Amino acid sequence: MKALLIASIAFLNFTVCAQSQEYIDTNYILRRQYQTDGTYGYGIFDDAKNKWVKEGLTGFEISYEQYFNSFGFCDIKINNKVAFLDYTGKIIKVTNYDDVGAFQKSGLAIAYKKGQKNTIININFEEIIIEPTYDYIQIDDHYGEGNYAYVGRIYKNQNGNYVDRKTNEEIFPDKDGKIYNWEGYDQADFEVAAKKKWGLIDKTGKLITQIEYDEIGTSGSYSEYGWVVFFEDGLCPVKMNGKYGFIDTKGKIIIPIVYDYVHNFFDGFAAVSVNNKWGIINKKNQIIIPINYEGIFPNMGEVPASEEYPYFSQGLCPVAKKINDEFLWGFVNLKGVEVITLKYDRAEEFNKKGLSLVTFLEEEFYINTKGEKVKNLEEEEE
C-alpha cells in the first residue's frame, strides 16, 4: 500500500462556479484534435449527440481523454500541475497539486502532492482538512456518495517504535529514517507492512471517531489504497483488537466489538461470525438466526460485502451446516426456525416468484417456500 502524498492548494484568480451546479449526468468528453501538420489541440465532444461542442482549446495537457464529471468540470494539467476546465471550455481553477482523485456525489475528492500528506478538497477547490496530518485518506466511494472518509496514521507502540502489522514485532528506523534489521522488507515496503490505526471524518473534515481502529469496513470493501468505508443502514463495520462491531454515523459504537467477523447490514440485518459459525443479528444486536451455522447466504463468499443483497427473501434465509465434510443447505425464517430441511447441496435465495433453485443428489430444480419441488430448471428457463 503506497502512501498518498499531498500538499496545500495554491489558489489563482479564477472564478469558481461549480458549487452552484447540481449533480447531473454528463456525456461530455475532452479529447485531442489532431491537425494535418501533426500538432494538436483539444475539443469537447458530446458523446450522446456524437458531435463536437467546443474546438480549438489549447494551453493545457491531458494524458488520456477526460470525461467531465457530474459537476460539469474535468481535470487537466498546466505545467504538470492539476487545473480544472468546465464544460464551456473555461479554465476555472489552477492548483499546485500533482493529482486529484474522482469527485464523489458529496463534492469531495482526494488531492495529492509529492512529499506532503494527502488532503481532501470540495467542488470549490477548497481544502476541508486545513492542516493535513494523516498518513492515509480514502473517501467512501460506495456508489459514488463520498459522505465520509477514513483517515489513518502509522501506528507506534508505547516504546515509540513502529510495529509490523502481521507479526506485531517492532521495526527500528535508523538515524536517516531508513529501516534496517527487518527481514523480508525493504524501505519501499515499509508503509505496506507497518501497522496502522484508522478513524473517520465527515465531509466537513470533522473527526467523528478517534484514530483507534485496526480496520474500517469489511473485506469486500478493499480498494487500492486500503479499506473503504461502507455505511449500510446507517452502520459501518469496525475492527479493534481482532474483533468486529459496528459504529453509527456519529462514531458511536452501536453493536459491541465482540464478533470474529461481520458482513454489512442490509434491511436491518447483518451476518456475524463467532468461532467459525455464522448467524444473523438485527440493529439492536438481537440474534435472529442462531450463530451455529457453517454457511449463511450462499453468495456471501462470492460477492463483495458491500453489495446490496438481502439476507432474507420471502422471509427465508439460506443457511448450511457441515456434515461429513459436506455443506448441506436449507432455510431459516425470521424467528430463527429451520422451516426447510438442510439437505440440499446448493440453495439460492428465493426469487420474486417465490422459487429457490436448489441442487439435490446432482439434480437441479426449484422449490417453493414450503420446500416442495415445483419446477425443473428447464421448465423455469422456458
For each residue, the residues with C-beta under 8 A, 3 or more apart:
1: 136 191 192 225 226
2: 191 192 225
3: 118 135 136 191
4: 110 112 118 136 137 225
5: 98 112 113 114 115 116 117 118
6: 97 110 111 112 113 116 117 118 119 132 137
7: 96 97 98 113 114 115 116 119
8: 96 113 116 119 127 132
9: 95 96 97 111 121 125 126 127
10: 94 95 96
11: 93 95 125
12: 93 94
13:
14: 91 92 93 94
15: 92
16: 19 92 93 124 125
17: 20 21 86 92
18: 21 71 72 73 84 86 92 123 124 125
19: 16 107 122 123 124
20: 17
21: 17 18 24 71 72 123
22:
23: 70 71 105 107
24: 21 70 72
25: 70
26: 67 68 69 70 72 87
27: 46 47 48 49
28: 44 45 46 47 53 67 68 87
29: 44 45 47 65 66 67 68
30: 42 43 44 45 57 62 65 66 67 68 74 76 85
31: 42 43 44 45 65
32: 40 41 42 62 65
33: 40 41 42 43 52 55 56
34: 38 39 40
35: 38 39 40 41
36:
37:
38: 34 35
39: 34 35
40: 32 33 34 35
41: 32 33 35 55 56 57 58
42: 30 31 32 33 57 58 60 62
43: 30 31 33 52 54 55 56 57
44: 28 29 30 31 52 53 54 55 57 68 87 89
45: 28 29 30 31 51 52 53
46: 27 28 49 50 51 52 53
47: 27 28 29 50
48: 27
49: 27 46
50: 46 47
51: 45 46
52: 33 43 44 45 46 55
53: 28 44 45 46
54: 43 44 57 88 89
55: 33 41 43 44 52
56: 33 41 43
57: 30 41 42 43 44 54 60 85 89
58: 41 42
59: 78 91
60: 42 57 76 77 78 83 85 91
61: 76 77 78
62: 30 32 42 65 66 76 77
63: 77
64:
65: 29 30 31 32 62
66: 29 30 62 74 75 76
67: 26 28 29 30 74
68: 26 28 29 30 44 72 73 74 87
69: 26 72 73 74 102 103
70: 23 24 25 26 105
71: 18 21 23 103 107 123
72: 18 21 24 26 68 69 86 87
73: 18 68 69 84 85 86 87 92
74: 30 66 67 68 69 84 85
75: 66 82 83 84 85 100
76: 30 60 61 62 66 82 83 84 85 91
77: 60 61 62 63 80 81 82 83
78: 59 60 61 81 83 91 94
79:
80: 77 98
81: 77 78 94 95 96 97 98
82: 75 76 77 95 97 98 99 100 111
83: 60 75 76 77 78 91 93 94 95
84: 18 73 74 75 76 91 92 93 95 125
85: 30 57 60 73 74 75 76 89 90 91 92
86: 17 18 72 73 89 90 92
87: 26 28 44 68 72 73
88: 54
89: 44 54 57 85 86
90: 85 86
91: 14 59 60 76 78 83 84 85 94
92: 14 15 16 17 18 73 84 85 86
93: 11 12 14 16 83 84 125
94: 10 12 14 78 81 83 91
95: 9 10 11 81 82 83 84 100 111 125
96: 7 8 9 10 81 113
97: 6 7 9 81 82 100 111 112 113
98: 5 7 80 81 82 112 113 114
99: 82 111 112
100: 75 82 95 97 109 110 111 112 121
101: 109 110 111 112 139
102: 69 109 141
103: 69 71 107 108 109 123 146
104: 107 108 109 139 140 141 144 145 146 147
105: 23 70 143 144 145 146
106: 145 146 147 203
107: 19 23 71 103 104 122 123 146 203
108: 103 104 120 121 122 128 139 146 149 203
109: 100 101 102 103 104 120 121 139
110: 4 6 100 101 118 119 120 137 138 139 149
111: 6 9 82 95 97 99 100 101 118 119 120 121 127
112: 4 5 6 97 98 99 100 101 118
113: 5 6 7 8 96 97 98 116
114: 5 7 98
115: 5 7
116: 5 6 7 8 113 132
117: 5 6 132 133 134 135
118: 3 4 5 6 110 111 112 132 134 136 137
119: 6 7 8 110 111 127 128 129 132 137
120: 108 109 110 111 127 128 129 137 139 149 201 205
121: 9 100 108 109 111 125 126 127 128
122: 19 107 108 125 126 128 203
123: 18 19 21 71 103 107
124: 16 18 19
125: 9 11 16 18 84 93 95 121 122
126: 9 121 122
127: 8 9 111 119 120 121 130 132
128: 108 119 120 121 122 203 204 205
129: 119 120 132 133 134 137 201 205
130: 127 205
131:
132: 6 8 116 117 118 119 127 129
133: 117 129 153
134: 117 118 129 137 151 152 153
135: 3 117 152 153 154 191 196
136: 1 3 4 118 150 151 152 153 196 198 225 226
137: 4 6 110 118 119 120 129 134 149 150 151 152
138: 110 149 150 223 225 226 227 228 229
139: 101 104 108 109 110 120 146 148 149
140: 104 145 146 147 148 149 150 228 229 230 231
141: 102 104 144 145 146 223 228
142: 145 221 228 229 230 231 306
143: 105
144: 104 105 141
145: 104 105 106 140 141 142
146: 103 104 105 106 107 108 139 140 141 149 203
147: 104 106 140 202 203 231
148: 139 140 200 201 202 203 208 229 231 249
149: 108 110 120 137 138 139 140 146 200 201 203 229
150: 136 137 138 140 198 199 200 201 216 217 226 227 228 229
151: 134 136 137 198 199 200 201 207 211
152: 134 135 136 137 196 197 198 199 211 226
153: 133 134 135 136 196 197 211
154: 135 162 191 194 195 196
155: 162 163 165 194 195 196 197
156: 159 160 161 162 163
157: 160 161 163 170
158:
159: 156 170
160: 156 157
161: 156 157 170 171 172
162: 154 155 156 170 171 172 173 190 194 195
163: 155 156 157 168 169 170 171 194 195
164: 167 168 169 170 171 182 193 194 195
165: 155 168 193 194 195 196
166: 193
167: 164
168: 163 164 165 195
169: 163 164
170: 157 159 161 162 163 164
171: 161 162 163 164 179 182 190 193 194
172: 161 162 179 180 181 182
173: 162 177 178 179 180
174: 177 178 179 180
175:
176:
177: 173 174
178: 173 174 187
179: 171 172 173 174 182 185 186 187 190
180: 172 173 174
181: 172
182: 164 171 172 179 185
183:
184:
185: 179 182 189 190 193
186: 179 189 190
187: 178 179 190
188:
189: 185 186 192 193
190: 162 171 179 185 186 187 193 194
191: 1 2 3 135 154 194
192: 1 2 189
193: 164 165 166 171 185 189 190
194: 154 155 162 163 164 165 171 190 191
195: 154 155 162 163 164 165 168
196: 135 136 152 153 154 155 165
197: 152 153 155 211 212 213 214
198: 136 150 151 152 211 212 213 214 215 216 227
199: 150 151 152 207 208 209 210 211 212 213 216
200: 148 149 150 151 207 208 209 216 229 236 247 251
201: 120 129 148 149 150 151 205 206 207 208
202: 147 148 205 206 208 249
203: 106 107 108 122 128 146 147 148 149
204: 128
205: 120 128 129 130 201 202
206: 201 202
207: 151 199 200 201 210 211
208: 148 199 200 201 202 249 250 251
209: 199 200 212 213 238 247 251
210: 199 207 251
211: 151 152 153 197 198 199 207
212: 197 198 199 209 240
213: 197 198 199 209 216 238 239 240
214: 197 198 239 240 241 242
215: 198 227 237 238 239
216: 150 198 199 200 213 227 229 236 237 238 239
217: 150 221 222 227 228 229 230 236 237 306
218: 221 230 237 262 263 264 305 306
219: 222 305
220: 263 303 304 305 306 307
221: 142 217 218 227 228 229 230 304 305 306
222: 217 219 226 227 228
223: 138 141 226 227 228
224:
225: 1 2 4 136 138
226: 1 136 138 150 152 222 223
227: 138 150 198 215 216 217 221 222 223
228: 138 140 141 142 150 217 221 222 223 306
229: 138 140 142 148 149 150 200 216 217 221 236
230: 140 142 217 218 221 236 237 264 305 306
231: 140 142 147 148 234 235 236 249
232: 235 236 264 265 266 306 308
233: 264 265 266 267 268 283
234: 231 248 249 265
235: 231 232 246 247 248 254 255 264 265 270 283
236: 200 216 217 229 230 231 232 246 247 248 249
237: 215 216 217 218 230 244 245 246 262 263 264
238: 209 213 215 216 244 245 246 247 253 257
239: 213 214 215 216 242 243 244 257
240: 212 213 214 243 245 257
241: 214 257
242: 214 239 260
243: 239 240 257 258 259 260
244: 237 238 239 257 259 260 261 262 272
245: 237 238 240 253 254 255 256 257 258 259 262
246: 235 236 237 238 253 254 255 262 265 270
247: 200 209 235 236 238 251 252 253 254
248: 234 235 236 251 252 254
249: 148 202 208 231 234 236
250: 208
251: 200 208 209 210 247 248
252: 247 248
253: 238 245 246 247 256 257
254: 235 245 246 247 248 283 285
255: 235 245 246 259 262 270 281 283 285
256: 245 253 285
257: 238 239 240 241 243 244 245 253
258: 243 245 274
259: 243 244 245 255 262 272 273 274
260: 242 243 244 273 274 275 276
261: 244 272 273
262: 218 237 244 245 246 255 259 270 271 272 273
263: 218 220 237 270 271 272 300 305
264: 218 230 232 233 235 237 270 305 306
265: 232 233 234 235 246 268 269 270 283
266: 232 233 269 270 308 309 310 311
267: 233 310 311 312
268: 233 265 282 283
269: 265 266 280 281 282 288 310 311 312
270: 235 246 255 262 263 264 265 266 280 281 311
271: 262 263 278 279 280 296 297 300 311
272: 244 259 261 262 263 278 279 280 281 291
273: 259 260 261 262 276 277 278 279 291
274: 258 259 260 277 279 291
275: 260
276: 260 273 294
277: 273 274 291 292 293 294
278: 271 272 273 291 293 294 295 296 319
279: 271 272 273 274 287 288 289 290 291 292 293 296
280: 269 270 271 272 287 288 289 296 311 317
281: 255 269 270 272 285 286 287 288
282: 268 269 285 286 288
283: 233 235 254 255 265 268
284:
285: 254 255 256 281 282
286: 281 282
287: 279 280 281 290 291 336
288: 269 279 280 281 282 334 336
289: 279 280 293 296 317 319 332 336
290: 279 287 293 336
291: 272 273 274 277 278 279 287
292: 277 279 321
293: 277 278 279 289 290 296 319 320 321
294: 276 277 278 320 321 322 327
295: 278 298 300 318 319 320 321 322 327 329
296: 271 278 279 280 289 293 300 311 317 318 319 320
297: 271 300 309 311 317 318 349
298: 295 302 318 320 329 346 347 348 349
299: 302 303 309 349
300: 263 271 295 296 297 303 305
301:
302: 298 299
303: 220 299 300 307 309
304: 220 221 307
305: 218 219 220 221 230 263 264 300
306: 142 217 218 220 221 228 230 232 264
307: 220 303 304
308: 232 266
309: 266 297 299 303 349
310: 266 267 269 313 349
311: 266 267 269 270 271 280 296 297 317
312: 267 269 315 316 317 334
313: 310 316 317 349 350 351
314: 350 354 369
315: 312 333 334 369
316: 312 313 331 332 333 339 340 350 369
317: 280 289 296 297 311 312 313 331 332 333 349
318: 295 296 297 298 329 330 331 347 348 349 356
319: 278 289 293 295 296 329 330 331 332 338 342
320: 293 294 295 296 298 327 328 329 330 342 347
321: 292 293 294 295 327 328 342
322: 294 295 325 326 327 328
323: 326 328
324:
325: 322
326: 322 323 345
327: 294 295 320 321 322 345
328: 320 321 322 323 342 343 344 345
329: 295 298 318 319 320 342 343 344 345 346 347 358
330: 318 319 320 338 340 341 342 343 344 347
331: 316 317 318 319 338 339 340 347 356 371
332: 289 316 317 319 336 337 338 339
333: 315 316 317 336 337 339
334: 288 312 315
335:
336: 287 288 289 290 332 333
337: 332 333
338: 319 330 331 332 341 342
339: 316 331 332 333 371
340: 316 330 331 367 369 370 371
341: 330 338 371
342: 319 320 321 328 329 330 338
343: 328 329 330 360
344: 328 329 330 347 358 359 360
345: 326 327 328 329 359 360 361 362
346: 298 329 357 358 359
347: 298 318 320 329 330 331 344 356 357 358 359
348: 298 318 356 357 358
349: 297 298 299 309 310 313 317 318 356
350: 313 314 316 354 355 356 369
351: 313 354 355 356
352:
353:
354: 314 350 351 368 369
355: 350 351 366 367 368 374 375 380
356: 318 331 347 348 349 350 351 366 367 368
357: 346 347 348 364 365 366 377 380
358: 329 344 346 347 348 364 365 366 367
359: 344 345 346 347 362 363 364
360: 343 344 345 363 365
361: 345
362: 345 359
363: 359 360
364: 357 358 359 376 377
365: 357 358 360 373 374 375 376 377
366: 355 356 357 358 373 374 375 376 377 380
367: 340 355 356 358 370 371 372 373 374
368: 354 355 356 371 372 374
369: 314 315 316 340 350 354
370: 340 367
371: 331 339 340 341 367 368
372: 367 368
373: 365 366 367
374: 355 365 366 367 368
375: 355 365 366 379 380
376: 364 365 366 379 380
377: 357 364 365 366 380 381
378: 381 382
379: 375 376 382
380: 355 357 366 375 376 377
381: 377 378
382: 378 379
